[in-house]
């Protein structure tokens, strides 16, 4: 384990690196350089993503203006904006009270969820307002979120939207304006993101592949040290280990771009490599490690035998880890959806602990010792999989996991409990 230096590399990549940005590409090339240091070839695989440039975003009432950000990929208003009656949507149940929202601007006190967006599109709303943050935010130490619609939203149509702080949302509602004026002007286009792919070929059963994944992009305003700089350097350390200890089976290492925009890198990889995925025996995904206060988990989209095995292994080697069968919201999901059993490892912080998706995600809350414990356990697990006489994980996704994948990926609605 002497060549595990990922935590030092983490310090070099802890800066904002949003999908499709020059900063994301910079980190991709830095990862390639690190792979080469261990004698492993790596390359970029580009894919197309949505891009936008907000030119103007305003929200006005008769009482004044509010600070807002424009919602990317939601289209534009006329240059002089649009005026409409404000509808405060407290729940989706309230939508049943409106036969039409034509000419109205809808306020949603959260992110714009896909189901809600679809319904306000069907009812022909003119615009929408969503909210960011907390009533208790300190303006000096928090940022007004930059939100973006995903394809699953705008496949239903485009309604111009803006985002304002929750504190301002409360002021807006209390002022009870008859009308609001919303202006959003933006250019929408396609841009490029990329995955980094490295391969260590197996010594004897090289036709069988185990792939390691971690996303290396961040969200706006975040250094992404914890989410997911730690996962990125974790699989870099795993690569370093197996570059020195040649594996029996072939290993793929995939640093996924634009995960924060909807798992776009892993979706692009599984689509581009669909013809070879029958050879992939297992996906090992890492999304957040190293936090000082936290606990380790493994979420397996597989038969229940895999989470049970990981739990037993943890007890055997003295590594407490919670395991479960389920779908994890990370790059493991497109692999599982392609029929490849997948496990996501993470060290999760408790409520009140280290935060993600904000300027608070910094290296200060991470610890080399906890990081190394997780890395070493994943290597122990991976080595047993890689060097097994017969691969122990069944290449089958159970029906209950297929149903959960369908719900997560929006192909089916979740059944509501009575």
Residue pairs with C-beta under 8 A, 6 or more apart in sequence:
1 241
1 372
1 376
1 379
3 38
3 237
3 240
3 241
3 244
4 237
4 240
4 241
4 372
4 375
5 237
5 240
6 233
6 234
6 236
6 237
6 240
6 371
6 375
7 233
7 290
7 366
7 368
7 371
7 372
9 30
9 34
9 233
9 236
10 225
10 229
10 230
10 232
10 233
10 290
10 363
10 366
11 363
12 30
13 27
13 30
13 216
13 229
13 232
13 233
14 223
14 224
14 225
14 229
14 362
14 363
15 23
15 223
15 224
16 23
16 218
16 220
16 221
16 222
16 223
16 224
17 23
17 24
17 26
17 27
17 216
17 217
17 218
17 224
18 24
18 217
18 218
18 219
18 220
18 260
19 49
19 193
19 217
19 257
19 258
19 259
19 260
19 261
19 264
19 265
20 49
20 51
20 191
20 192
20 193
20 257
20 258
20 261
24 193
24 194
24 216
24 217
24 257
24 258
25 194
27 216
28 44
28 194
28 196
28 216
28 255
28 257
29 44
31 42
31 196
31 216
31 232
31 236
31 255
32 42
32 43
32 44
32 196
32 198
34 236
35 41
35 42
35 196
35 198
35 236
35 239
35 253
36 42
38 239
38 240
38 243
38 244
39 243
40 198
40 199
40 200
40 239
40 243
40 253
41 198
41 199
42 196
42 197
42 198
42 253
43 196
43 197
43 198
44 194
44 195
44 196
44 197
45 194
45 195
45 196
45 197
45 268
45 269
45 272
46 192
46 193
46 194
47 192
47 193
47 194
47 195
47 257
47 264
47 265
47 268
47 272
48 190
48 191
48 192
48 193
49 190
49 191
49 192
49 193
49 258
49 261
49 264
50 72
50 73
50 148
50 151
50 188
50 190
50 191
50 261
51 188
51 189
51 190
51 191
52 72
52 73
52 148
52 186
52 187
52 188
52 189
53 186
53 187
53 189
54 69
54 70
54 72
54 184
54 185
54 186
55 185
55 186
55 187
56 70
56 183
56 184
56 185
57 68
57 69
57 70
57 162
57 183
57 184
57 185
57 186
58 65
58 68
58 81
58 162
58 181
58 182
58 183
59 65
59 66
59 68
59 129
59 162
59 164
59 180
59 181
59 182
59 183
60 66
60 81
60 180
60 181
60 182
60 183
61 172
61 175
61 177
61 179
61 180
61 181
62 177
62 178
62 179
63 175
63 177
66 164
66 168
66 171
66 172
67 144
67 164
67 165
67 168
68 129
68 144
68 162
68 163
68 164
69 132
69 144
69 145
69 146
69 147
69 162
69 163
70 161
70 162
70 163
70 184
70 185
70 186
71 112
71 128
71 130
71 147
71 148
71 149
71 160
71 161
71 162
71 163
71 184
72 146
72 147
72 148
72 149
72 186
72 188
73 148
73 149
73 150
73 153
73 154
73 158
73 188
74 128
74 149
74 153
74 154
74 158
74 159
74 160
74 161
74 184
74 186
75 154
75 158
75 159
75 160
75 184
75 186
75 188
76 160
76 184
76 185
76 186
77 127
77 160
77 182
77 183
77 184
77 185
79 185
80 183
81 181
81 182
81 183
81 184
82 105
82 126
82 127
82 160
82 181
82 182
82 183
83 179
83 180
83 181
83 182
84 103
84 104
84 105
84 126
84 127
84 179
84 180
84 182
85 103
85 104
85 105
85 178
85 179
86 104
86 105
86 107
86 129
86 172
86 177
86 178
86 179
86 180
87 98
87 101
87 104
87 105
87 106
87 107
87 125
88 107
88 109
88 173
89 95
89 106
89 107
89 108
89 109
89 116
89 120
90 109
92 115
92 116
92 119
95 116
95 119
95 120
95 123
98 123
99 123
100 123
100 124
101 120
101 123
101 124
101 125
101 126
102 123
102 124
102 125
102 126
103 126
104 125
104 126
105 125
105 126
105 127
105 128
105 129
105 180
105 182
106 120
106 125
106 127
106 128
106 129
107 128
107 129
107 130
107 131
107 169
107 172
107 173
108 116
108 128
108 129
108 130
108 131
109 130
109 131
109 166
109 169
110 130
110 131
111 130
111 147
112 128
112 130
112 147
112 149
112 153
112 161
114 150
114 152
114 153
114 410
115 413
117 128
117 149
117 153
117 156
117 159
118 153
118 156
120 128
120 159
121 156
121 157
121 159
122 156
125 159
126 159
127 159
127 160
127 161
127 162
127 182
127 184
128 159
128 160
128 161
129 161
129 162
129 163
129 164
129 169
129 172
129 180
129 182
130 147
130 161
130 162
130 163
131 163
131 164
131 165
131 166
131 169
132 144
132 145
132 147
132 163
132 164
132 165
132 166
133 142
133 144
133 145
133 165
133 166
133 167
134 166
135 166
135 167
135 170
137 165
137 166
137 167
139 165
139 167
141 359
142 358
142 359
143 220
143 221
143 358
143 359
144 163
144 164
144 165
145 163
145 220
146 163
146 220
146 221
147 161
147 163
148 261
149 158
149 161
150 261
150 262
151 262
152 262
152 410
160 182
160 184
161 184
162 182
162 184
164 172
172 180
193 217
193 257
193 258
193 264
193 265
193 268
194 257
194 265
195 254
195 255
195 256
195 257
195 265
195 268
195 269
196 216
196 253
196 254
196 255
197 252
197 253
197 254
197 255
197 269
198 239
198 252
198 253
199 250
199 251
199 252
199 253
200 239
200 242
200 243
200 246
200 247
200 250
200 251
200 253
201 250
202 208
202 247
202 248
202 249
202 250
202 251
202 386
203 246
203 247
203 248
204 248
205 248
205 249
206 249
206 250
207 250
207 279
208 249
208 250
208 279
208 281
208 391
209 249
209 250
209 251
209 252
209 276
209 279
209 280
209 281
210 249
210 250
210 251
210 252
210 280
210 281
210 282
210 283
210 284
210 382
210 385
210 386
211 251
211 252
211 253
211 254
211 280
211 282
211 283
211 284
211 335
211 340
212 235
212 238
212 239
212 251
212 252
212 253
212 254
212 283
212 284
212 285
212 286
212 382
213 235
213 254
213 255
213 256
213 266
213 283
213 284
213 285
213 286
213 331
213 332
213 335
214 228
214 231
214 232
214 234
214 235
214 255
214 256
214 285
214 286
214 287
214 331
215 228
215 231
215 232
215 255
215 256
215 257
215 258
215 259
215 260
215 265
215 266
215 287
215 330
215 331
216 228
216 229
216 232
216 255
216 256
216 257
217 224
217 256
217 257
217 258
217 259
217 260
217 261
217 265
218 224
218 227
218 228
218 229
218 260
218 361
219 260
219 357
219 358
221 358
221 359
222 356
222 357
222 358
222 359
222 361
223 229
223 359
223 361
223 362
223 363
224 361
225 361
225 362
225 363
225 366
226 288
226 290
226 291
226 349
226 354
226 356
226 361
226 362
226 363
226 365
226 366
227 287
227 288
227 356
227 357
227 361
228 259
228 286
228 287
228 288
229 363
230 286
230 288
230 289
230 290
230 291
230 347
230 366
230 371
231 285
231 286
231 287
231 288
231 289
231 346
232 255
234 286
234 289
234 371
234 374
234 375
234 378
235 253
235 255
235 286
236 253
237 375
238 253
238 375
238 378
238 379
238 382
239 251
239 253
241 379
242 251
242 382
242 386
245 383
247 386
247 387
248 386
248 387
249 281
249 386
249 387
249 391
251 386
252 280
254 265
254 266
254 269
254 331
256 263
256 265
256 266
256 269
256 331
257 264
257 265
258 264
258 265
259 265
259 266
259 330
259 331
263 330
263 331
263 333
263 334
265 331
266 331
266 332
266 333
266 334
266 335
267 334
269 334
270 277
270 334
270 335
270 337
270 338
274 338
277 338
277 339
277 340
280 335
280 338
280 340
281 340
281 341
281 385
281 391
281 393
281 395
282 340
282 341
282 342
282 343
282 385
282 391
282 393
283 332
283 335
283 336
283 340
283 341
283 342
283 343
284 342
284 343
284 345
284 378
284 381
284 382
285 328
285 330
285 331
285 332
285 335
285 342
285 343
285 344
285 345
286 344
286 345
286 346
286 378
287 328
287 330
287 331
287 344
287 345
287 346
288 346
288 347
288 348
288 356
289 345
289 346
289 347
289 370
289 371
289 374
289 375
290 347
290 366
290 367
290 368
290 370
290 371
290 374
291 347
291 348
291 349
291 353
291 354
291 365
291 366
291 367
291 370
292 354
292 365
292 366
292 367
292 370
293 349
293 350
293 353
293 354
293 365
294 347
294 348
294 349
294 350
294 353
294 354
294 370
295 320
295 322
295 347
295 348
295 350
296 319
296 320
296 321
296 322
296 345
296 346
296 347
296 348
296 374
296 377
297 321
297 322
297 323
297 324
297 345
297 346
297 347
297 348
298 307
298 310
298 321
298 322
298 323
298 324
298 343
298 344
298 345
299 307
299 323
299 324
299 325
299 326
299 327
299 328
299 332
299 343
299 344
299 346
300 306
300 307
300 310
300 323
300 324
300 325
300 326
300 341
300 342
300 343
300 344
301 325
301 326
301 327
301 328
301 332
301 333
301 336
301 341
301 342
301 343
301 397
301 401
301 404
301 405
302 325
302 336
302 341
302 342
302 343
302 393
302 394
302 397
302 398
302 401
303 325
303 341
303 393
303 394
303 396
303 398
304 325
305 393
305 394
306 325
306 341
306 343
306 393
307 323
307 324
307 325
307 343
308 323
309 392
310 321
310 323
310 343
310 381
311 321
311 323
313 319
313 380
313 381
313 384
314 320
314 321
314 323
314 377
317 377
317 380
319 373
319 377
321 377
325 401
326 401
326 404
327 333
327 336
327 401
327 404
327 405
327 408
328 342
328 344
328 346
329 408
330 344
332 342
332 343
332 344
333 342
333 405
333 408
333 409
335 342
336 342
336 397
336 401
336 405
337 405
337 409
339 395
339 397
340 395
341 393
341 394
341 395
341 396
341 397
345 374
345 378
347 370
347 374
349 355
349 365
353 365
354 360
354 361
354 365
354 366
355 361
385 391
385 392
385 393
397 405
403 412
406 412
407 413
407 414
